[in-house]
Amino acid sequence: MKKLPIVHNLREAINEVIKNNKEEGYPPNRFIQAVNVKDEDLLRVCSKMVTSPDSLSALYDAISKHPNLLTIEDFIVVHGEKWGFSSEIIEECKKRVQLFDEIARKKRFSVYAE
């Protein structure tokens, strides 16, 4: 299990997801396109993304092949309330993170190194 990178805002989290995905050999092209917006639009864009069946399907396939992928959902579970995400979005992210960990057959990330 890896330690979740320290971030201070949603934009930093997005940059960490992109960095991790590239390092893991997964090109996050759709994600990069989706988050290529002004910072004030990120909450709306990410909320839409983490409730999209298409993004879930893409991540399911990606994590099957790259089990160490970091997702924006990983960050929203930890920091979502502070960043202004609704409780419904945070709960959806928790479900997705649990699913991603099941796909990877391990807990992928933790706030604390173990």
N, C-alpha and C positions, 0 to 999 in steps of 0.2 A: 504494500500500500504506500502510495506517495502522499506527501504533505501537500495540501492545497496551497498554491502560491498566495502570498500576502498581496492584497490589492486594496485600494482606497476608494475606488468608485467603479461604476459599471464599465466605463471605457477601458480602464486598466484590466478588468476581468476579461473583456473581449479580446484585448491584445494578448493576454496570457493563453486564452483558448486557441487563438490563431498560432501563436508560437509553439504551443504543445502539439497541436495537430500536425504542423509541418515537421516538427522533430520526430513525431511518431510515423511519418511517412504517409499521412493522409492529407490530401490537398483540400483545405476548407473553403473552396471557391464560392460556393453558394452562401456560406456564412459571411464571408468577407463582403460579398455584394449586398447582402441583407443589412449589414450593420454600417454600411457606408452612408451614414446619415449624420445630421447634426446631433450633438450630445443631448439636446432637449427632446429629440425624437427616439432616443434609444430605449426608454422604458416601454413605449408603445410598440416599437418594432420587436423587442425581445419578448414582450408579453404575447404578441401574436405568434412569434416563432415557437415558443415553448408550449403552445396549445395546438400547434398544427400537426395533423396526422402525417403530412408529408415529411416534416422534419423528424418526427419520431421514426418513421420508416427508414429514412436515410441514416439516422444515427444507429438504429438497430443493426443495419448492415455494416456500417463503419466500425462499430464497437466489436462486432463479431470478428472482424479482421484485424482490428487495432484495439486490443482490450485496455490499453493505457490512455485512451483519448480522454482529454479534459473537455467538459461541456459547459456551456453557460448555465445550465441547470445546476451543476455542482456549486457554482458561486451563488446562484439565487437562493438555494436552500439555506446557505449560511448568512448571506448579506441582504437578501431580498427585502426584508422589512425596512431596513435602514435606507435602502435605495428607492423605496416607494412602491414596491410591487404589492399587489393585493394578496390577501391571505389565500384566495383561490389559486392564484398563479403559483404561490410558494408551495401549496399542497400538491399541485400538479407536478411541480419540479421534484418534490420529494418522491412521488410515485415513479417518475421517470428515472431518477438517480437509482432508486432501488432496482428497477428493471435493468438499467445499464450495468449495475453491479452483478446482477444475475446472469446477464449475457456474458460478461467478462469472467464470471465464476470466481469473483473476488470483490472485496471492497476496494474500489479504485483509489479513492482519495479520502483523506481525513483532515480535519482542521489541525490536528496535532500529529506529529510524526510518531509512529509506533514501531 
